[in-house]
């Protein structure tokens, strides 16, 4: 089995209410999420996801 294709997607995921960090100095209203799709020559498909808390973390 070999990897045939890797696709990367970016999506902003809105929060239901803002999230504050650093004593109220950093406000997050969306999460910058990254999704990765890996396809093999055998027909298997796998997904991965990473969602950090903003660009400062």
N, C-alpha and C positions, 0 to 999 in steps of 0.2 A: 504494500500500500504506500502510495506517495501523495504528497500534497499537490493538488492540481491548481488551486486558486485560493488567494487570501484577499478578502475585502475588508476595508476599514470604513466605519461610518461615525460621524459626529452628530450628536443630538443634544439640544438644550432641554433639560427636564425641569419644568416649573415646580416650585415647592408650593404647598398649600398655604404656607405662611412663611415670612422671611426667617432666616436663621442668622444669628449674630455671633461673631467671634471677637476675640481680643477686646473684651470689655465694651462691646458695642461699637467699635470702630470699623469693623468689617461686616457688611451686610450682604447676604446671599439670597437671591430670589429664584435662581435657577442653578441646576447642577450641570456642568459641562461633562457629558457622558461620552465615552468612546465604546463602540461595539465592534467586535472582530468576528468575521465569519470565515471558517476554514473548510474547504471542500477537498475531498480526496478522489483519486481515480477509481476507488472502489464504491463510490456513491455515498460515503459517510459525510455528514455535515455537522460541524461543531460551532458553538457560539461562545464568546467570552465578552466580559463587560468590565469596565473600570469607570468609577465615578468619584473623582477627587473633590474635595471641598474648595473649589475655586483655584485660581492660579497661584495663590500664596502658600499653598500647602504642598 
